Amino acid sequence: MCSNGTWNPPGVSSTTSAPAPGGAPAPIPAKAGCTGTDPYARLPNVIGSCVSGSWIPVPREAGVSSASASIPPPLPPPPVGITMNPAVKFQTINGWEASLPSSLTSASAMTEAQWSSLLDLAVNEMGVNRLRLDVASGTEGPNGTGYAIVNDNADPNVIDPAGFNWTTLDQRIDRVILPWRQRVLARQETPYINLQYVDKANSSFEHYANPQEYAEFMVAVFQHLRTKYGFVPDAIEVIHQPNEVNGWRTPANIANVILATAARLQAAGFGVPDFIGPSTSTAGAASTFIDQINAVPAAMALVKEIGYHRSGGTTALPNDISNIALRGTQLGKRTAMLEYRADPAAPTSGPNYAMLHEDLSVGRSSVWQQGVLADKNSCVGQWTRLNNGAAELCPTSKLTRQYTKYVRPGASRVQATGNSTFEPLAFVNADGRHVVVVKAATGGAISISGLPPGVYGVYSTESGGANVTTNWSNVTVAPGQPVSARIPSAGVITVYKR
């Protein structure tokens, strides 16, 4: 019956309570969301259940009071289907790159045990197989540091050994390159060294204006490394951020030094390295440089990797990155995100897994650099650091590790479909092992089809707070069977063939 605007069972009004018949229980206080007491509690065959803030009658079960009755909880949503299709291939992964500390003071202040532990984490946990070795233009000159070039002599075809100072370069190799290289080789992988030339164009004599002198500089570096260390760089990143350096802003100058250097290295008995360019400070600036270097076809033929930096950070437009991917596909070149300029005062401003996912998917990057290999305490763009004297992964690295640890050089990225909440990237390593990495905007279940039979490991890292990583139980997959997995909250989950 309706009383005072409220529906109640017969005999019960909104202002009076009928006596409980036959010793029926007293009215039960309201549950959260419903007002008043259960109006059905006094009826013999039904009780009240609070649903969406209103009381509704439900059958009374033997021994169940209105205080404990409830509607069964809703079933969890079905798992999101992810389909892997290895027949459709995209880029081939060349590796995961780190830069060297800008100053060796931090590395030198660590004990050998601390430094060794950091390198172990970087190589074995993060999978860093590439290092960027910076060489300053001022290495040609008496100081060996800075960017003030002093030409060794007036003849670019004759190297004066006394005209170069290798002190800083050797310190970087001794402290970082050598122990890192040993660890990569121990994993039966090939270490890749990217020699990056850095110049500020503040000298009266400049290499960009003298391509044969730039070539002589590189021959001198290669000869020094081969003589002293027994190896040479795999690549030359021609110039660091040319769009910010006078003289190097002209892409034709980059093309000219590439041509001169390749010829001189071959004449000196070296193979032609992978040339990397343009390495502009922002993704948006890269396409114009690429197009103008391509105007010198012989130079573009020597470029193996289209490098770009993300000093624009998260504001980099996806169109800028997709334009780079398009040029890489058209020209048959790898693409590579090789630097992100973070704010040292803002620990969360560094590169992150969302950028990595975008660079791999939209930019089709074959190479990705998170930042400095290791640091004494900072974690902005670093891979690893010391925390109270103990080596650890930086918080961001726990999430990027979901991509880098099991996706190894030579892996092909292949097609994988999901949805906007669970975005997959799939890879087939050179040894045939499959890996699926899913960026999850929320927690939930996934079901991955298209994986070959075998035993798969599953682990996830949640993106909130401490970035907790969980190793889940292995999953054995029969032919045609999907892999089911779940991530508790937003983050990244990885399924990999053991």
Stockholm file with secondary structure:
# STOCKHOLM 1.0

chainA/1-498         MCSNGTWNPPGVSSTTSAPAPGGAPAPIPAKAGCTGTDPYARLPNVIGSCVSGSWIPVPREAGVSSASASIPPPLPPPPVGITMNPAVKFQTINGWEASLPSSLTSASAMTEAQWSSLLDLAVNEMGVNRLRLDVASGTEGPNGTGYAIVNDNADPNVIDPAGFNWTTLDQRIDRVILPWRQRVLARQETPYINLQYVDKANSSFEHYANPQEYAEFMVAVFQHLRTKYGFVPDAIEVIHQPNEVNGWRTPANIANVILATAARLQAAGFGVPDFIGPSTSTAGAASTFIDQINAVPAAMALVKEIGYHRSGGTTALPNDISNIALRGTQLGKRTAMLEYRADPAAPTSGPNYAMLHEDLSVGRSSVWQQGVLADKNSCVGQWTRLNNGAAELCPTSKLTRQYTKYVRPGASRVQATGNSTFEPLAFVNADGRHVVVVKAATGGAISISGLPPGVYGVYSTESGGANVTTNWSNVTVAPGQPVSARIPSAGVITVYKR
#=GR chainA/1-498 SS CEETTEECCTTCCSSCCCCCGGGCCCCCCCCTTCCSSCTTTTSSSEEEEEETTEEEEEECCTTCCTTTCCCCCCCCCCCEEEEEEEEEEEEECCEEEEECCSSTHHHHTSCHHHHHHHHHIIIIISCCCEEEEEEEGGGBSSSSSSSCCCCSCSCTTSCCGGGBCCHHHHHHIIIIIHHHHHHHHHTTCCCEEEEEEECCCCSSSCGGGCHHHHHHHHHHHHHHHHHHHSCCCSEEECCSCGGGSTTTTSHHHHHHHHHHHHHHHHHTTCCCCEEEEEEESSHHHHHHHHHHHTTSHHHHHHEEEEEEECTTGGGSCHHHHHHHHHHHHHHTCEEEEEECCCCTTCGGGSCCHHHHHHHHHTSCEEEEEEEESEESSCCSSCSEEEETTEEEECHHHHHHHHHHTTCCTTCEEEEEECCSSEEEEEEECTTSCEEEEEEESSCEEEEEESCCSEEEEEEEEECSTTTCEEEEEEEEECTTCCEEEEESSSEEEEEEEC
#=GC SS_cons         CEETTEECCTTCCSSCCCCCGGGCCCCCCCCTTCCSSCTTTTSSSEEEEEETTEEEEEECCTTCCTTTCCCCCCCCCCCEEEEEEEEEEEEECCEEEEECCSSTHHHHTSCHHHHHHHHHIIIIISCCCEEEEEEEGGGBSSSSSSSCCCCSCSCTTSCCGGGBCCHHHHHHIIIIIHHHHHHHHHTTCCCEEEEEEECCCCSSSCGGGCHHHHHHHHHHHHHHHHHHHSCCCSEEECCSCGGGSTTTTSHHHHHHHHHHHHHHHHHTTCCCCEEEEEEESSHHHHHHHHHHHTTSHHHHHHEEEEEEECTTGGGSCHHHHHHHHHHHHHHTCEEEEEECCCCTTCGGGSCCHHHHHHHHHTSCEEEEEEEESEESSCCSSCSEEEETTEEEECHHHHHHHHHHTTCCTTCEEEEEECCSSEEEEEEECTTSCEEEEEEESSCEEEEEESCCSEEEEEEEEECSTTTCEEEEEEEEECTTCCEEEEESSSEEEEEEEC
//
